[in-house]
């Protein structure tokens, strides 16, 4: 955890957001990540996502079971989703989402939006061409050699 915190502090000094994360396997750090959203103009460049990408690349697999993540702050909804998709065994965090909200990183609106039906969300959305798109799902469903994740 101290390494994740140190990364977050160093990242602020280098012009990034106050977030750091490390992924550990067998007691050793195998990946590090910091928030580089503004530096890379990438809204997905959060510390946790960056660490997950590095770990997956190093291990050569998308399933990170057998690993744990230490993050300097309770993850946002996107990062939490990525952590679940990566199948990490455990998550540790230092600052809370309330701490993040107090300094301007408020993700509560996303959590609130997820509870709503798509038609009631602030982001307008509608279904288009489902009859065409469903073909890919049907192909996937019957594919014998698919790699499930």
Secondary structure, DSSP 4 states (H G I P E B T S, - for coil): -HHHHHHHHHHHHTTS-S-EEEEEETTEEEEEEE--HHHHT-TT--HHHHHHHHHHHHHT-S--TTEEEEEEEPPPHHHHHHHHHHT-SEEEEEE-HHHHHHTT---HHHHHHHTS-GGGSSS------HHHHHHHHHHHHH-TT----
